[in-house]
Each structure stands twice: as structure tokens, then as C-alpha cells.
Amino acid sequence: MTEISTVLFDLDGTLYEDPAVYDRYAQELGSFLRSDARQRYLDQWERARTGRDAARVGMGYDAERDLLFRYAGGHIVSLIDWQGLETPVQSATKEDPERPVGPPVEVPIFGHNRRNIGDLWAMADVLAMHHGVPRENRSAAFMATRAFMATDAFHLRLRPGMQPCLSALLSGGLTLAAMSNSPVESVHDVFDELGIREYFAMIVGDSGKPVGLTDWLSGVSEPETVLSVGDNYINDVEPALKAGAQALYIDRHGTGLGSEYEGCFFVSSIDGAIAWLGNLVRVPL
């Protein structure tokens, strides 16, 4: 393991986590559906967020085909319908170059019609797409959720060990930075409410990850000394690993993505990340 000089954190689900936020977002999304459709959506959301639905964090969603899919090594490896039936996608081989290769896959896999179900934010959004909620309404639901988070009715809380962890990392000579895809104003509001802004040398909102992370790392002279910490594999982990950096993946849904990379380390919770980072600077947390 190369010595780390910079720890780059994601925000939602990494520096803090509050499941009530995801439920609020799902309720906002459901408000754009009629009563019977709304209940079907919310019932599916309840199954999906607890791992009891065909849709799981760590999958992708093809909006054009209305199918879920699994991916590995930059390729779609199987398609999954909403009843959970999984069909492998055939790949071309040297021995049989004419073998069907399944649906066309552009690089990167994810784009306008293919979504990454990287966390529960994305899960609620993908389910809403499946149930027919238009894009503009999904955007409005997200902004309404962020607005609710900024009110006196909602209070963010750090895990008990997070602040000591950040302090220990700084005392250990590491530089701390943060990147989030959430709007700039809401990101700074969250850091202020959590009371941790002072620990960070850089805070970037509306970062456009994964591309934004790749672009940022391209300007780092020694990317191997950067550790990216996050809970969304496609946004926070894979771009870092591909750029030669290291990554601590909060894989709370047990996807196992990234296990082929030597520089990818796994924990299952924020508390696990706090303990792992404490070990990094030899401070028990």
C-alpha cells in the first residue's frame, strides 16, 4: 500500500448517513404519481431499499429497454427483468468472432439512457423512472428534498467517531478534501450543519463525478498517494482506481465491485470507514 497524502471524501452516505433522507426523496418522487401508482412505487421502494427487490444497489438500469443489468470490467454481463429473471449477455470470442454480443454497449457503460444504481438516492430515482415519473419532476423532487434538509425540521448528525477521525487525519499530516455531485449551495450548507468545514482544504459541489473525479485526479502529480472514500462505486471508487489512486469503498450493500483492484479496500459502514482510517494514522477510533 502506497503512503497516502490526501484523503478525498464523498459527502452523502460517506461523511454522514440518514436513511430518512432517502425515504423523504421517495415520498417526493411518489407525489408525482396518482394514488394507486404511488402506492405501487412506494411498496417497491420499501422492498428495494431493504434488498428484497429485483433492483439492487450495484446494478445498472437501461431506461430505453426498462431493464436492469449487471456489469463487470466495463461490460454489461447480464440483463434482468423486474421479476428478477436474469439473462446472460453473450460476448464475442477469438474462436467465434461472429457470436452475438447482445445489446450495443458504448464506453462508458453509463450515459443518457443507462443509469448507475450506485446508492439509495439513485435507487429511488431509477424506480421513479420505471414507474413513469418524468425527468423534470424527478429533479423537482430532489430539490424539494434538499430544501427540506435545510429546514429546522431536519438535523444532520455525524457518526460519533467522525469528527475525531477527521482531526486525527489532519494531525497525521494528511490533506482532506471533499467532492459531491449535489448542488454547491446545499453541499456547503451540509458541511456547515455538520460542523466539519474547517477540516477540509477543498470542498467541491456539483462536481460531475465520475468524470469530475477523473479530471481532478488527472491534475494530481502523484495520484497513487490519494485515497478516495465513498459509497458509490461508479462515482467515487472506480475512477480513482483507474487513475492509479487508492479507494476505500463503503460497500454497505455487499456489491463486491472493485475486488479485482489491489488498491481497493472494503468496509461495510461509515463506522467501519472511521476505524479503517484511524488505523491509517495509528489512532484507535
Protein Blocks (a to p, Z undefined) as FASTA:
>chain_A
ZZdfbdcddfehilpccfklmmmmmmmmmmmpcfklmmmmmmmmmmmmnopafbdghiac
dfklopacddeehiafbdcdfkopacddddddfklmmbcebjaddddfbdfklccdfbfk
lmmmmmmmmnopafklmmmmmmmmmmmmmpmkbccdddfklmmmmmmmmmnopacddddf
bdfklmmmmmmmnopmmmpmbdcehklpaklmmmmmmmpmblmlpccddfbfklmmmmmm
mnopacddddfnonopoklpmkbccdfbfklmmmmmmmmnopaZZ
